[in-house]
């Protein structure tokens, strides 16, 4: 299986020139690029658009005015490029302590109430996201510092003890005054591969899954969110709370929130009325991100493949898949979904995929709650994250942090944080003999 995967990476994707000839031991090198590969079947013209989108995604943007198509960074921003928070298209991480900056993580902000589109109401001074960088002459909004509190260990079957940790956040250097009453939510950068396939799962499928009767008190609901292009509410599917309707809006929203780059979808700079220097800063264009570049990055993300499972026939992995199902995990982490027609991105159409998600919102209990509503998602609800590719995080992203804020230091800790609708599944896992728990973890590592 590794040889077939290596062949795909080096030849089938049409990008073999990046890696050179195969060498002994190269399967690991190939796996390190597993999040960056296009869907099989990409034609020559489409490959050029894919590469252009990849270039936009990796582009380091500069401050305007500049004689450069990459001008337009800020005035307030978090990072210089998309790839900064999604290294190798994978998962970001949280700081180890309060002295470390957030390099692939951000903080969503809001105040109680709803915005005009039904979404979170931005903070009147600091907006919807804390921007910890500013261009020259524009003060950064401030900084969020994370410290970690160790919780009492949990005891699993056989006596194994597992200690969990929880983040504590403090806001410092707030340049525009005390924020007052504020809702906030920590978010690490999410993986961006396989998104086109998820976008091609019909909304009717999500609604049907939400309506199904499920075991163990599991419910599940869709988030109804605002589609800025269509000017109407639609089913959400992207983001930790399924608060984005499609890849184009997800991309344009991240460009504005993370990089301060305007687009035809979001043409206003990310400056609040109180941020006068921000409002006076020069623009990199109207909009700063061209429609051609937005088209390209949307195409790139839509046509990124998800890594295939590895070692599926290994006895321990096969046992782990059974334990995963028997524990009730598949009630939310659905092993397969069917995509529908997609004229814009035909390679994603009419496929059976294995993302291990239902893309629905679930109440995950008080421990994981951020207390911050997002459209129809309440402060305890989170979208089921896809699990495909999760076993490659330590190799590709060189860490083993999971969940929305990186609090879980390994997959077992991530499981033990499950509560609410996932409580019974977590309790089954905790009561399972150690060898079967290890098999379940081996199964996750194979994805």
N, C-alpha and C positions, 0 to 999 in steps of 0.2 A: 504493500500500500504506500509506503514512504517513497518507493521508486516511482510509482505512478504520479504521486503528488509532486515530486521533484521534476519529473518530465513536464508536468503542467506548468509549474512555475517558470522553468527555463525556456520552454518551447511553446506550449499551448497558449500562453498568455500573449505571445508576440512581443515580449519584452526581454528576450534572452540576452540582448547586448548589454544589459545593465549588470549582469552577473558573471559573464564569461563562461568558460567551459566547466563542465562538471568535474569536481575533484573528490577524492576520497574524503568521507566525513561531511559532504556537503548537504545531506538532508537537513541538518540543523540550520544551516545557512538558509536553505529554502524555507524552512518553517518560520524563520525570523521575518520573512517577507509575506507571510500567509495572510495578513490583513490588507495587503496593498494590491492584490491581483484583480484584474477585471473578470467579469463573467465570461465563460467560454463562448466563442462564436462572434466576438467583436470584430467587425470588418475594418478595412484599412482607414476609410474616412472617419468612422466612429472612433477608431483608435486615436486618431489625431485630436479629436474633440476630448476624448478621455484624458490624453496627456496634457492638453491645455487646461482642463479642469484641475488636474493634479497640480499643475504649476500655480494656478490661482490659490489652491488650498495650501500650498507650501510657501507662497509668496510672503516675504517680509515687507510690510507696507511702510511708507515714509510720510513725513509731515509735509503738508502743503504750505506754501506753493513750492513746487518742484517740477522740473521738466522731465517727468517720469510718469508712466501710466500707473505706477504703484503709489501715487500721491493720494492723500486723503485720510491718513491715520488720525484718529481722535476727533475732536479735541480731548475727550476723555476716553480711556480705553483700559483694557486689561493686559493684552499681549499684542505682539507685532504680527502674528500670523495664526491661521487656524491650526496648523500642525503643532503649535506650541502646547495646546491643551489636549491634542489628540495625536500624540507621538506615534508614528508608524500606523496611524488610523486607529489606535487602540485606546486604552483606558488611562485616564489621568490618575493622579494620586494626591493625597492630602499631606500637609506638612507634618514633620515629626514632632514639632513643638512650636511655641510662640515666637521664637527667634527666626524661624524659617518662613520665607515668603510663600504665598500661594502661587505656584508656577503653572499648575494645570488644574486649577480649581477656582471657583468664583462664589459669590454670595448674592442670591436673589433677595430683593427688598420689596416691601409693600407696606401699606397701612390698612386697617380694617375697612371693609367696603369693597365695592366693585367699580371697575372702570366702565366707560361707556360701551365697550364691546363685550362686557360681561366678565372680563378677566381680572387679574389682581389690580388693585388701585395703586399706582406708583407712589412712592414717598414724594411729598411735594418739593423737597429740596434735593434728595439724593436719587430720585428716579426709581427704576425697577431693578437696578443692579449696581453693586458697589464697584466703581471703577477706581482701581488703585494706582493708575498711571495717568499723567496728563502731558500734553505737548508743552514745549517751552512757553512760559507765560500763563499757563492754565493749571491751577493747583489740582493735584489728584484729590479725589473725594475723601480718601482715608484708607485705613488698613484694618483688616480683620485678622486677629491673631488667634490661633487654636492651641489649646492645651488639652491634655488627655487625662480623664479620670478613670482609674481602674475600678471595675465593679467586682462584687463578691463572686468567686468562682461558681460555675454550675457543675453539678456532678452528673456524669453520664453512666449508663449501664456498665458494670464492671469496675466502677470506681474512678474512671478518668475524670479529671477536673479541668475545666476550661474557663479562663478568666476573660471577660469581655471588657472593652473600653468604650467610653462615650466622650464626644468632643464638647469642650466648653469654649465659647467664643467671646472675645472682648474686642470692642471697636476703639481704635486709637487714631490720633492725628486727623480727626474729622474736620476738614478744612472749611466747611460751610455751616458750622454751628452744630449744637447738640441735636441729634436726630429725633429725640423724644420717643414716644411710643411707636415702635416699629416691628413689623414681622420680618423674619429673615429665614433663609434656608440655604444650607451649604450644598454645593454641587461640584463633583469632580467631572472632568471631561469624559464623555461617553464614547464607546467605540462607534465608528461610522461605517463599517463594512456591512453589507447585506441589507442596507436601508431601502434600496429600490425594490427588493423582493418583499419587504414588509409593507411598503407603500402599495404594492399591487394586490395585497390581500383585500378583497372587497369589504366595504363598510358593512354590507349586509351580513357578512360572515361574523364580524365583530358583534353586531347587534344580536345575531342568533346565539352566539356563545354567551353573551350577557344574559339572555333570557332562559338559557338552559338550567334545569335543576342540577345542582352539584352536591357532592358529598361533604361531610365534615363541617357544615356551616359556611362553606365557601360560596361567595356570591359573585361579585364581579360586575362592573358597569363600564359603559363608555363615557368618555369626557366629551362634552359638546363645546367646541371652541370656535373662535372667529377666524374665518378664511378671509384674509385681507384682500386678495385678488377677486374672489367671488362675491365679497361683501355679504356674507351670510354665515350662519353657524353650521358647522359640519362635525363629523366624528374626528376626534383627535387621536393621534397614534404615536407621535414622537415626543421625546423629552421624558424626564423622570415621572412626570404627572400627566403624560399624554396631552400636553398643552399646545402642541403644534399639529396642524392638519396635514402637512405635506413637506416634502424635501425642499421645495423652493422657498417656502416661508421659513422653514427651519434655518436654511442657509442665510437668507437675508436678515433674519432676526439675530443670528449669531454675529454676522458681520457688523450690525449696528451695535449690539450690546457689548460684544467683546473687543471690537476693533474701532468702533466709532465711525464705520463706513456706511454712508447713506446709499440707498438703492431706489429704483423706481417703485419698489414695494413699500419701502420705509424711507421717504425722502427727507424727513426732518432730522437734524442733528440731535444727538443724545444729550442735550443741555436743558436743564430746568430753568425757569425764570430767575431763580436766585443765583445762578452761575453765570455772572455777567462776563467774565473773561472768556468763558467757553462760548458764549453767544457771539462774542466779537471776533473769534478766531477765524482765520481764512479757511475757505472750503477747498477741497481738492476737485470740485466739479459738481454738477447738478444733474444727475447724482454722481457720487464718487466712484461707485462700482457700476460699471457699464452693464447693460442687459446682456451683452455678449459674454462677459465674464461670469455673470450670474447664471446664464444658460450653461456655461461650461462646467462650473463647479456643481451645479445640479446634476448634469449628465454624469460627471465623475462619480458622485456619491450614489447615483441611481444604479450604476453599473459596476460597483465594487462587489466582488464575490465574498461570501462567507466561507471560512475554512471548513473543509469536510471533517467529519469525525475520524479519529485515528484509533487503531487497535480495537475496533468494535467486536472482533471475535475472541479477544483475550478473555479467558474464563472469569477473571476477577471483574473486568469491565462489564461483561454480560451479567454477572451476578449483581453488580452495582446498579445496572439499568433496572433490574427487577426490584431491588430494594427501593430505588427511587420511585418507581410506580406504586409499589405496595405501601409506601409511606404516605401516599396521597399527593406527592409533589406535582404529578402530571395534571392535577385538577386546574392548576394555573399555568405551569410550565408545560404547555402542550407540545408533545413531541413532533407533531406535523401540522402544517397549515397548507391550504391550497390557494395559489394566486389566481387572479382572474385575467381578463384581457387587459392589455396595456399598449395602445398604439404608439405612445411617445417612447416607451422603453420596452420594445418587444422581447428582449432577452429575459425580462422578468416575468413574462406572461405565462399563465397556464402551467405552472410548475407545482409539484409537491415539495415543500421545503421543510426543514427540521430546525426551526429557531428556538424551540422550547420556551414559547411565550404564548399568551392569548391576547397581548396588547391591551388588556383591560385594567381598570383600576380596582385595587383591593385594599381593604382596611388591614393595615399591617400592625396595628396595636399602638399603644401609647409610647412604648420604648423607641420606636422609629419615627414617631410623629414629629413633624416640623411645625405644626400649628398654623400653617400658611395655606389658605385655600387658593386654588388656581382653576378658574372657570368652575366646572362642576366637581372637581376633585376637592375633597375636604382636607383638613390638616393631618389626617391619619392615613390617607389613601396614597398609594403609589402604583404606577404602572408595572406590570410584571416584566422584568428585564429579560431580553433574550439571553440564552445561555450559550448559543453557538460561539465557538472560539474562546470560551472562558478559560479553558485549560492551558492556553498558550500565553496568558498574561504574564506569568513570571519570566518566560523566555523572551517575549517581544518587548514588554514594557518594563521589565526588570523590577517588578514589585509584586506583591500579592495582596493588595488592598481591594476591597469590594464594598458594595452598597453605595448609596448616593453620596455619602460624605467620607468614604474610605475608612470608616471605623473598624470594619472587619479586616483583620490581618491575615486571614486565610479563609478558605471556603467553609470550613467547619464553623468558624465564628459567624460567618454570614448566615448559615442555616440557623444557628442558635438565636439570632436576633429576630427570626420570624415569629410573629404573634398575630393576634386578631384572627382573621380568617385562616391564617396558616398555623394557628396554635396546635391543632391536633396533629398535623403533619410533623411539626417540630417535636412534639412529645413522642411520636412514634420513633423518630430518629434517635432521640435521646435514650429511649428504652431498648433500642436495637443492640445486639451484641457487637463488640468492638470490631470483629472481623467483617461484619456486614456494613458497619459504618465506613470502614476503610474501603470496602468495595464500592460503596456509593460515591465516595470521594474520588476513587480511581475512575469511575464512570464520568464524573464531572470534568476531571482532568483530561479525559479523552475527547471532549467536545471541542 
